[in-house]
Structure formats: structure tokens, C-alpha cells
Amino acid sequence: MKSQIKKIAITACFAVMSGLTMAQVRPLNNPPVPPAGGPGEMPPPPPGRHQRGPERSLVLKTLTTLNGKVVAYQTNDRYTYNSFTLQNGSQVITVRFPEQLGKRLMSAAGQGETVTVKGFTDNGPDGTIAFQMVSLTAGANQIVDTPPAAPIVPATAEAGIFSGSISEFKRDQGGAIRGINLDSKVQVDLPPPAVEQLRPMLKTGDKVKVTGFKDTPLSGVAMAAGAPTIVHPQTIEVNGQTYLLR
């Protein structure tokens, strides 16, 4: 009798252990949804919380106001008007403005016009210190510096052909060659690597033929009278040999 009771107890014990084992390995019918993102990534914040973007550095400019008369407008090395001199009391100050405002400024504030200019002092691209215009008031006209609209680029454009003899080399303020000027009123801009390779082959009086695209100024830009056609070349032919510029 005792032996039979012992067997029953052992059988019941095995049944309980088997049930526990199956309960531990049985898969769940509704497993929890894993957090968004891959391993090691932070889950997104709960709804309603503000998500901050990347931090941006902000440079504050102190604006000042100048009053005076426009003395004369000036162009840069691309024959585009981008500054004027202002007679401010006993001082003559160079005021720079975005190129796309040239036509409006020259129309509203001609030579001798009294103006009020708001802006800040800054280093120009050539390293000189100048007053950068933010807004200008001339009589009832107020012109404010706003970003230019994106230029409309044609879907297809054919390269033009330009030829002439080299009248001089175009140099920057440091004396480095940046292109060639032709006697046909064409200026060919050349990137530094092209200048380095072509310089031994080019000399004043040489005839060249260039294929490339004209430099198209943004709307509102004022160009100097008699400004040459500025070309960004694709090919250049010198002494019967054609070179591809890329």
C-alpha cells in the first residue's frame, strides 16, 4: 500500500514539473511591440512633447544708422554694381549692398541723393572693412535686403562659341591669374587648375576659341556700361589644340 502511494506521489510531481516547464517556454499570443529605431537608438518622445532640432549657432549683428549723400556707385571685378560711397559728415564711407538690389538702388538713390542707411560694419570679400547695408531710405522709397529668388535655369541650354585674341590676363587683387580677356569683349573665367596647366601655352595676342555658357546675372543686378561678356568655358582651343575643362 505504501509503495503504491509513493508511486502516485512521484507521478503527480512529474506532472506538475512538466506543466511548469511548458508554461515557461510557451510563446505569448500578443508579444510587446519593440521600441522604434534600431538597437541602441532612443525611442521617439511621447506625443505632445516638443522635439528639438539640431542646435544652430546664431551670430548677432549690431545695427547702426548712417545719414549722408551718395557720392558714386562702384562695381566689383565682375563689372557688377555692389557698393557706393557715402558722404557722412567729414567721412567718406563705402557701403556694400547685395548685387540684386543694384537697379533699385541706383534708380531710387542717385548721385547726390540724401539717404539713410541702416546696417553693420563687416569685412568684405577682399578683406577691406566696409558698411554692409541692411536697408536704405531715400525720400519715400525704402529698400530692404531680402534674399533673391532662385534663378530659373532652362532645362536645356546650348553652349555658345566665342573667339578672339588674348588682350590681357584677368588677375585678382593678389595678382593671381583668374582668366583671359579677349579683344572681342569676352572675358573667359578659368578655374585655378586650368590656369596652372594652360598658362605656359597662353600669351598676349594668341587667338583662342571657346565654347561655354554666358554668365547670367540675377534679376535686379546692375551691370557697368561696356561690361564684357563673361563666359564659363567647357572647351578652349589654343594653337589648334582643343582642351576640355571640367
PAZAPA-4460 file (N, C-alpha, C; in steps of 0.05 Angstrom, whole numbers, plus 32768, in hexadecimal, padded with zeros to 4 digits):
% residues 246
    n_x    n_y    n_z   ca_x   ca_y   ca_z    c_x    c_y    c_z   seq   type   mol
   8011   7FE8   8000   8000   8000   8000   8012   8019   8000     1      M     A
   8025   8019   8012   8037   8030   8013   8046   8034   7FF8     2      K     A
   804E   801D   7FEC   805C   801F   7FD2   804B   802B   7FBD     3      S     A
   8031   8025   7FBD   801E   802F   7FA9   801A   804D   7FAD     4      Q     A
   8018   8056   7FC6   8014   8072   7FCC   802D   8082   7FC3     5      I     A
   8045   8076   7FC7   805E   8083   7FBF   805F   8087   7FA1     6      K     A
   8057   8073   7F91   8057   8075   7F74   8044   808B   7F6B     7      K     A
   802C   808D   7F78   8019   80A2   7F70   8024   80BD   7F75     8      I     A
   8032   80C1   7F8C   803E   80DB   7F93   8053   80E3   7F7F     9      A     A
   8064   80CF   7F77   807A   80D6   7F64   806E   80DD   7F49    10      I     A
   8059   80CF   7F40   804C   80D5   7F27   8040   80F1   7F27    11      T     A
   8033   80F9   7F3D   8027   8113   7F3F   803C   8129   7F3E    12      A     A
   8053   8123   7F4B   8069   8137   7F4B   8073   813D   7F2F    13      C     A
   8078   8126   7F20   8081   8129   7F04   806D   8139   7EF3    14      F     A
   8053   8135   7EF8   803E   8143   7EE9   803F   8161   7EEE    15      A     A
   8043   8168   7F08   8044   8184   7F0F   805D   8192   7F03    16      V     A
   8074   8184   7F04   808D   8190   7EF9   808B   8193   7EDB    17      M     A
   807E   817F   7ECE   807B   8181   7EB1   806A   8199   7EA9    18      S     A
   8055   819D   7EB9   8043   81B4   7EB4   8051   81CE   7EB7    19      G     A
   8062   81D0   7ECC   8071   81E8   7ED1   8084   81EE   7EBA    20      L     A
   8092   81D9   7EB1   80A5   81DC   7E9B   8097   81E7   7E82    21      T     A
   8081   81DB   7E7B   8072   81E4   7E63   8068   8201   7E66    22      M     A
   8061   8208   7E7F   8058   8223   7E83   806E   8237   7E7F    23      A     A
   8087   822F   7E85   809D   8241   7E82   80A5   8245   7E65    24      Q     A
   80A3   8231   7E53   80AC   8233   7E38   8095   8239   7E24    25      V     A
   807C   8238   7E2E   8066   823D   7E1C   8067   825A   7E12    26      R     A
   8066   825E   7DF6   8067   827A   7DEC   804E   8289   7DF3    27      P     A
   8051   82A4   7DF6   803B   82B5   7DFC   802A   82BA   7DE2    28      L     A
   8011   82BB   7DE5   8000   82C0   7DCE   8002   82DD   7DC4    29      N     A
   8007   82F0   7DD6   8009   830C   7DCF   8023   8318   7DDA    30      N     A
   803A   8313   7DCC   8054   831E   7DD6   8054   833C   7DD5    31      P     A
   8063   8349   7DE8   8064   8366   7DE8   8072   8371   7DCF    32      P     A
   8069   8388   7DC5   8074   8395   7DAE   808F   83A1   7DB5    33      V     A
   80A5   839A   7DA5   80BF   83A5   7DAB   80C0   83C3   7DA7    34      P     A
   80D1   83D1   7DB6   80D2   83EF   7DB2   80DC   83F6   7D97    35      P     A
   80D5   840E   7D8D   80DD   8417   7D72   80FB   841C   7D72    36      A     A
   8107   8418   7D5A   8124   841C   7D57   8133   8402   7D5B    37      G     A
   814B   8402   7D52   815C   83EA   7D54   8168   83E8   7D6F    38      G     A
   8179   83D3   7D73   8186   83CF   7D8D   8196   83E7   7D94    39      P     A
   8194   83EF   7DAD   81A4   8406   7DB7   8198   8421   7DB1    40      G     A
   8181   8422   7DA2   8175   843C   7D9C   815F   8443   7DB1    41      E     A
   815D   845D   7DB6   8149   8466   7DC9   812D   8465   7DBC    42      M     A
   8119   845B   7DCA   80FE   845C   7DBF   80F5   8479   7DBD    43      P     A
   80E2   847E   7DAA   80D8   8499   7DA7   80CA   84A3   7DC0    44      P     A
   80C9   84BD   7DC5   80BB   84C7   7DDC   809D   84C2   7DDA    45      P     A
   8090   84C0   7DF0   8073   84BB   7DEF   8065   84D3   7DE2    46      P     A
   804D   84CE   7DD6   803E   84E3   7DC8   803A   84FB   7DDB    47      P     A
   803B   8513   7DCF   8036   852B   7DDF   804F   8538   7DE8    48      G     A
   8066   852A   7DE8   807F   8537   7DF0   808D   8544   7DD8    49      R     A
   8099   855A   7DDD   80A7   8569   7DC8   80C1   855B   7DC1    50      H     A
   80C5   8555   7DA7   80DE   8549   7D9F   80F1   855F   7D95    51      Q     A
   8108   8562   7DA2   811B   8577   7D9B   812C   856E   7D83    52      R     A
   8131   8580   7D71   8143   857A   7D5B   8160   857F   7D63    53      G     A
   8173   857C   7D50   818F   8581   7D56   8194   859E   7D5E    54      P     A
   81A5   85A2   7D71   81AB   85BC   7D7A   81B9   85CC   7D64    55      E     A
   81B2   85E5   7D60   81BE   85F7   7D4C   81CB   860E   7D5A    56      R     A
   81E3   8615   7D50   81F1   862C   7D5C   81E5   8645   7D4F    57      S     A
   81E0   8659   7D60   81D4   8672   7D57   81E8   8688   7D5C    58      L     A
   81ED   8697   7D47   8200   86AE   7D49   81EF   86C7   7D48    59      V     A
   81F1   86D7   7D5E   81E2   86F0   7D5F   81F3   8707   7D53    60      L     A
   81E6   8717   7D43   81F3   872E   7D38   81E7   8748   7D44    61      K     A
   81F8   875A   7D4C   81EE   8773   7D57   81EA   8787   7D40    62      T     A
   81D1   878F   7D3D   81CA   87A1   7D27   81CE   87BE   7D2F    63      L     A
   81D9   87CE   7D1D   81DC   87EB   7D21   81D0   87F9   7D09    64      T     A
   81CC   8813   7D0C   81BF   8823   7CF7   81D2   8839   7CED    65      T     A
   81D5   883C   7CD3   81E5   8851   7CC7   81D3   8863   7CB6    66      L     A
   81D9   887D   7CB7   81CB   8890   7CA6   81E0   889F   7C95    67      N     A
   81D9   88A4   7C7C   81EC   88B2   7C6B   81E2   88B3   7C4E    68      G     A
   81F5   88BB   7C3D   81EF   88BC   7C20   81FF   88A7   7C10    69      K     A
   81F1   889C   7BFC   81FF   8889   7BEB   8213   8897   7BD9    70      V     A
   822C   888E   7BDA   8241   889B   7BCA   8243   888D   7BAF    71      V     A
   8246   8873   7BAF   8249   8864   7B95   8245   8847   7B9A    72      A     A
   823B   8839   7B86   8238   881C   7B87   8251   880E   7B7B    73      Y     A
   8257   87F6   7B85   826F   87E8   7B7D   8269   87CB   7B76    74      Q     A
   8279   87C0   7B64   8275   87A4   7B5B   828B   8793   7B67    75      T     A
   8286   8778   7B67   829A   8765   7B6F   82AA   875C   7B57    76      N     A
   82BA   8747   7B5A   82CB   873F   7B43   82BB   8730   7B2E    77      D     A
   82A1   872C   7B32   8290   8720   7B1E   827D   8735   7B11    78      R     A
   8285   874F   7B15   8277   8765   7B08   825A   8768   7B12    79      Y     A
   8255   875E   7B2A   823A   875F   7B36   823B   8774   7B4D    80      T     A
   8227   8786   7B4D   8226   879A   7B63   821E   878C   7B7D    81      Y     A
   822F   8790   7B91   8229   8784   7BAC   8231   8796   7BC3    82      N     A
   8237   87B0   7BBE   823E   87C2   7BD4   823B   87DF   7BCA    83      S     A
   823A   87F1   7BDE   823C   880E   7BD7   824A   881C   7BEE    84      F     A
   8254   8833   7BE9   8261   8843   7BFD   824D   8858   7C08    85      T     A
   824E   885B   7C22   823B   886D   7C30   824A   8883   7C3E    86      L     A
   8242   889C   7C39   824E   88B3   7C47   823F   88B6   7C61    87      Q     A
   824C   88AD   7C77   8240   88AE   7C92   824F   88C3   7CA2    88      N     A
   8246   88DC   7CA2   8255   88F1   7CAF   826F   88F6   7CA1    89      G     A
   8285   88F3   7CB0   82A0   88F6   7CA4   82AB   88DC   7C9B    90      S     A
   829C   88C6   7C9E   82A6   88AC   7C96   8299   88A2   7C7C    91      Q     A
   82A9   8893   7C6D   829E   8886   7C55   829F   8868   7C5B    92      V     A
   8288   885B   7C5C   8285   883F   7C64   827C   882E   7C4D    93      I     A
   8289   8817   7C49   8280   8804   7C35   8269   87F3   7C40    94      T     A
   8253   87F3   7C32   823B   87E4   7C3A   8237   87CD   7C25    95      V     A
   8237   87B5   7C2F   8233   879E   7C1D   8215   8796   7C1E    96      R     A
   820C   878B   7C08   81F0   8781   7C06   81EF   8768   7BF5    97      F     A
   81DB   8757   7BF8   81D8   873F   7BE7   81D5   8747   7BCA    98      P     A
   81E2   8738   7BB8   81E2   873F   7B9C   81C6   8742   7B90    99      E     A
   81B3   8731   7B9A   8198   8731   7B8E   8188   874A   7B94   100      Q     A
   8193   875B   7BA6   8185   8775   7BAC   8191   878C   7B9C   101      L     A
   81A4   8787   7B8B   81B1   879C   7B7C   819F   87AE   7B6C   102      G     A
   818E   87A3   7B5C   817C   87B3   7B4C   8169   87C4   7B5C   103      K     A
   815E   87B9   7B71   814B   87C8   7B82   8159   87DE   7B91   104      R     A
   8171   87D9   7B9B   817F   87ED   7BAA   8187   8804   7B98   105      L     A
   8192   87FE   7B81   819B   8813   7B6F   8184   8823   7B64   106      M     A
   816C   8818   7B63   8155   8826   7B5A   814A   8838   7B70   107      S     A
   814A   882E   7B89   813E   883D   7B9F   8151   8850   7BAC   108      A     A
   816B   884A   7BAB   817E   885B   7BB9   8196   8860   7BA6   109      A     A
   8193   8874   7B95   81A8   887B   7B82   81BD   888B   7B8F   110      G     A
   81D1   8892   7B80   81E8   88A2   7B8A   81DE   88BD   7B95   111      Q     A
   81E7   88C4   7BAD   81DE   88DD   7BBA   81C5   88DA   7BCB   112      G     A
   81B8   88C3   7BC9   819F   88BF   7BD9   81A6   88BB   7BF6   113      E     A
   8195   88C8   7C08   8198   88C4   7C25   818A   88AB   7C2D   114      T     A
   8198   889A   7C3C   818D   887F   7C43   8192   8879   7C61   115      V     A
   8183   8867   7C6B   8187   885C   7C86   818C   883E   7C82   116      T     A
   81A3   8835   7C8C   81AB   8819   7C88   81AD   880B   7CA4   117      V     A
   81A0   87F4   7CA6   81A3   87E5   7CBF   81B2   87CB   7CB8   118      K     A
   81C6   87C4   7CC9   81D6   87AC   7CC3   81EA   87A7   7CD9   119      G     A
   8200   879A   7CD1   8214   8793   7CE5   822F   8793   7CD7   120      F     A
   8244   8796   7CE7   8260   8796   7CDC   8269   8779   7CDA   121      T     A
   8275   8772   7CC3   827D   8757   7CBE   8295   8757   7CAB   122      D     A
   82A4   8740   7CAB   82BA   873C   7C99   82AF   8734   7C7E   123      N     A
   82B8   8741   7C69   82AF   8739   7C4E   82BE   8721   7C44   124      G     A
   82B6   8716   7C2C   82C3   86FF   7C21   82E0   8704   7C1A   125      P     A
   82E7   871D   7C16   8303   8724   7C0F   8314   872B   7C28   126      D     A
   8307   8728   7C40   8316   872C   7C59   8313   8749   7C63   127      G     A
   8308   875B   7C54   8305   8777   7C5D   82EC   8779   7C6E   128      T     A
   82EC   878C   7C80   82D6   8791   7C92   82C2   87A4   7C84   129      I     A
   82A9   879D   7C85   8294   87AD   7C78   827B   87AC   7C88   130      A     A
   8268   87BE   7C82   824E   87BE   7C8F   823B   87AE   7C7E   131      F     A
   822F   8799   7C89   821D   8787   7C7A   8201   8791   7C7E   132      Q     A
   81F4   8798   7C68   81D9   87A3   7C69   81C4   878D   7C6F   133      M     A
   81B2   8794   7C81   819B   8782   7C87   8181   878F   7C7B   134      V     A
   817F   87AA   7C7E   8169   87B8   7C72   8172   87D4   7C6B   135      S     A
   8164   87E0   7C58   816B   87FC   7C4F   8151   880B   7C4B   136      L     A
   8150   8824   7C54   8139   8835   7C50   8141   884E   7C41   137      T     A
   8134   8853   7C2B   8139   886A   7C1A   811E   8877   7C14   138      A     A
   8118   888D   7C22   80FE   8899   7C1E   80E8   8887   7C28   139      G     A
   80D5   8880   7C16   80BF   886E   7C1D   80C6   8851   7C17   140      A     A
   80DD   884D   7C0C   80E5   8831   7C04   80F5   8824   7C1A   141      N     A
   80EE   880B   7C20   80FE   87FB   7C33   8104   87E1   7C25   142      Q     A
   811E   87DA   7C25   8128   87C2   7C19   8134   87B0   7C2E   143      I     A
   812B   8798   7C31   8134   8786   7C46   8141   876E   7C39   144      V     A
   8157   8765   7C45   8166   874E   7C3C   8156   8735   7C41   145      D     A
   814D   8728   7C2C   813F   870E   7C2F   814C   86FA   7C1C   146      T     A
   814C   86E0   7C23   8159   86CC   7C12   814D   86CC   7BF6   147      P     A
   815D   86C9   7BE1   8153   86C9   7BC5   8144   86B0   7BC0   148      P     A
   8131   86B2   7BAD   8123   869A   7BA5   8136   8688   7B95   149      A     A
   8131   866E   7B97   8143   865B   7B89   8140   8660   7B6A   150      A     A
   8156   8662   7B5C   8155   8667   7B3F   8149   864F   7B31   151      P     A
   813A   8655   7B1C   812E   8640   7B0C   8142   8636   7AF8   152      I     A
   814A   861D   7AFA   815E   8612   7AE8   8150   8602   7AD2   153      V     A
   8155   8608   7AB9   8148   85F9   7AA3   8150   85DC   7AA4   154      P     A
   813C   85CB   7A9D   8141   85AE   7A9E   8158   85A6   7A8B   155      A     A
   8159   85B2   7A74   816F   85AD   7A61   817C   85C7   7A59   156      T     A
   8195   85C8   7A56   81A3   85E0   7A4D   81BB   85D8   7A3C   157      A     A
   81BD   85E6   7A26   81D3   85E0   7A13   81EB   85F2   7A1A   158      E     A
   8202   85E7   7A18   821A   85F7   7A1D   821F   8608   7A05   159      A     A
   8226   8621   7A0A   822D   8633   79F4   824B   8630   79ED   160      G     A
   8252   863C   79D6   826E   863B   79CD   8278   8658   79CD   161      I     A
   828F   865C   79DA   829B   8676   79DD   82B8   8675   79D4   162      F     A
   82C1   8689   79C5   82DC   8688   79BB   82E8   86A4   79BC   163      S     A
   8302   86A6   79BB   8310   86BF   79BB   832D   86BC   79C2   164      G     A
   833B   86D1   79C4   8357   86D1   79CC   835A   86DA   79E9   165      S     A
   836D   86CF   79F7   8371   86D6   7A13   837C   86F2   7A14   166      I     A
   836D   8704   7A21   8376   8720   7A25   8385   8723   7A3F   167      S     A
   837D   8714   7A53   838A   8715   7A6D   8380   86FE   7A7F   168      E     A
   838F   86FA   7A94   8386   86E5   7AA8   8376   86F3   7ABE   169      F     A
   8361   86E6   7AC6   8351   86F0   7ADC   835E   86E6   7AF6   170      K     A
   8363   86F9   7B08   8370   86F3   7B21   835F   86FC   7B39   171      R     A
   8361   86EE   7B4F   8353   86F7   7B67   8365   870B   7B76   172      D     A
   835B   8714   7B8D   836A   8729   7B9C   8385   8720   7BA6   173      Q     A
   8388   8706   7BA8   83A2   86FB   7BB0   83B5   86F7   7B99   174      G     A
   83AC   86FC   7B80   83BD   86F9   7B69   83BB   86DE   7B5B   175      G     A
   83AC   86CC   7B67   83A9   86B1   7B5B   8397   86B2   7B42   176      A     A
   839E   86A3   7B2E   838E   86A2   7B15   8374   8693   7B1A   177      I     A
   835E   869F   7B12   8344   8692   7B15   8335   868F   7AFB   178      R     A
   8342   8697   7AE5   8335   8694   7ACB   8343   86A4   7AB6   179      G     A
   8337   86A5   7A9E   8343   86B4   7A88   832D   86C7   7A7C   180      I     A
   8336   86DE   7A74   8325   86F1   7A66   832C   86F1   7A48   181      N     A
   8317   86EF   7A38   831A   86EF   7A1B   8314   870A   7A0F   182      L     A
   8320   870F   79F8   831A   8729   79EA   82FE   872B   79E0   183      D     A
   82EF   8715   79E1   82D3   8715   79D8   82BF   871B   79EF   184      S     A
   82CA   8728   7A04   82BA   872F   7A1C   82AE   8717   7A2A   185      K     A
   82BE   8702   7A2B   82B7   86E9   7A39   82CB   86E4   7A4F   186      V     A
   82C1   86DE   7A67   82D3   86D6   7A7D   82CE   86B9   7A83   187      Q     A
   82E3   86A9   7A82   82E1   868C   7A87   82EB   8686   7AA3   188      V     A
   82D9   867E   7AB4   82E1   8676   7ACF   82EE   865B   7ACF   189      D     A
   8304   8658   7ADD   8313   863E   7ADE   8317   8636   7AFB   190      L     A
   8310   861D   7B02   8316   8613   7B1D   8334   8610   7B21   191      P     A
   833E   8612   7B3A   835B   8610   7B3F   8369   85F9   7B33   192      P     A
   835D   85E0   7B33   836B   85C9   7B27   8370   85CE   7B09   193      P     A
   835B   85DA   7AFB   835E   85DF   7ADE   8373   85F4   7AD9   194      A     A
   8374   8609   7AEA   8389   861E   7AE7   83A4   8612   7AE9   195      V     A
   83A8   8600   7AFD   83C2   85F4   7B01   83CC   85E4   7AE9   196      E     A
   83B9   85D6   7ADC   83C0   85C5   7AC5   83C2   85D5   7AAB   197      Q     A
   83B1   85EA   7AA8   83B1   85F8   7A8F   83C4   8610   7A8E   198      L     A
   83CD   8619   7AA5   83DD   8631   7AA6   83F6   8630   7A93   199      R     A
   8405   8619   7A93   841C   8619   7A81   8415   861A   7A63   200      P     A
   83FB   8615   7A5C   83F3   8615   7A40   83E7   862F   7A37   201      M     A
   83E1   8640   7A4A   83D2   8659   7A44   83E4   8671   7A45   202      L     A
   83E1   8683   7A32   83EF   869C   7A33   83DF   86B1   7A24   203      K     A
   83E4   86CA   7A2B   83D5   86E0   7A1F   83D7   86DF   7A00   204      T     A
   83C0   86E2   79F3   83C0   86E1   79D6   83B7   86C7   79CA   205      G     A
   83B8   86B1   79DB   83B0   8697   79D1   8392   8697   79CB   206      D     A
   838B   8689   79B5   836F   8686   79AE   8364   866D   79BC   207      K     A
   834D   8670   79C8   8340   8659   79D6   8323   8657   79CD   208      V     A
   8318   863F   79D0   82FC   863B   79CB   82F1   862B   79E2   209      K     A
   82DA   8635   79ED   82D0   862A   7A06   82B2   8622   7A02   210      V     A
   82AB   860B   7A0C   828E   8604   7A0E   8287   8605   7A2C   211      T     A
   8270   8610   7A32   8268   8612   7A4E   824E   8621   7A51   212      G     A
   8248   8628   7A6A   822F   8635   7A70   8234   8652   7A7A   213      F     A
   8222   8664   7A72   8224   867F   7A7B   821C   8680   7A99   214      K     A
   8229   8693   7AA7   8221   8698   7AC3   8208   86A9   7AC3   215      D     A
   81F2   869E   7ACE   81D8   86AB   7ACE   81D4   86B8   7AEA   216      T     A
   81D3   86D2   7AEC   81CF   86DF   7B06   81B3   86DA   7B11   217      P     A
   81AF   86DB   7B2B   8195   86D9   7B37   8184   86F2   7B30   218      L     A
   816A   86EE   7B32   8158   8705   7B2D   815E   871B   7B40   219      S     A
   815F   8734   7B36   8164   874B   7B47   8181   8753   7B48   220      G     A
   8193   8743   7B3D   81AF   874A   7B3E   81B5   875F   7B29   221      V     A
   81C5   8773   7B31   81CD   8789   7B1E   81E9   8784   7B15   222      A     A
   81ED   8783   7AFB   8208   877E   7AEF   8213   8799   7AE5   223      M     A
   822E   879B   7AE6   823B   87B3   7ADD   8239   87B5   7ABE   224      A     A
   8237   87CD   7AB5   8236   87D2   7A98   824F   87C7   7A8B   225      A     A
   824C   87B9   7A74   8263   87AE   7A66   826F   8796   7A73   226      G     A
   8261   8789   7A86   826C   8771   7A93   826F   875B   7A7E   227      A     A
   8284   874B   7A80   8288   8735   7A6C   8275   871E   7A72   228      P     A
   8272   870D   7A5F   8263   86F4   7A62   8274   86E1   7A72   229      T     A
   826A   86D8   7A89   827A   86C6   7A9A   8271   86AA   7A93   230      I     A
   8285   8699   7A8D   827F   867D   7A84   828C   8669   7A97   231      V     A
   827C   8655   7A9E   8286   863E   7AAD   828B   8628   7A98   232      H     A
   82A4   8622   7A93   82AB   8611   7A7C   82A7   85F3   7A81   233      P     A
   82A1   85E5   7A6B   82A1   85C8   7A6B   82B9   85BD   7A5C   234      Q     A
   82C0   85CB   7A46   82D8   85C4   7A37   82E6   85DD   7A2F   235      T     A
   8300   85DB   7A2B   8310   85F1   7A21   8324   85E7   7A0D   236      I     A
   8325   85F5   79F6   8337   85ED   79E1   834E   8601   79E0   237      E     A
   8366   85F8   79E2   837E   8609   79E2   8392   85FD   79CF   238      V     A
   839B   860D   79BB   83AF   8604   79A7   83A7   85E9   799A   239      N     A
   838D   85E7   7993   8384   85CF   7985   837E   85B7   7997   240      G     A
   8383   85B9   79B1   837E   85A3   79C3   8367   85AA   79D5   241      Q     A
   8353   8598   79D7   833B   859C   79E8   833E   858D   7A02   242      T     A
   8336   859B   7A18   8338   858F   7A33   831C   8590   7A3F   243      Y     A
   8315   857B   7A4E   82FC   857A   7A5C   8300   8582   7A79   244      L     A
   82F0   8594   7A82   82F2   859F   7A9E   82DB   8593   7AAF   245      L     A
   82E2   8583   7AC3   82CE   8578   7AD5   82D9   8576   7AF1   246      R     A
***
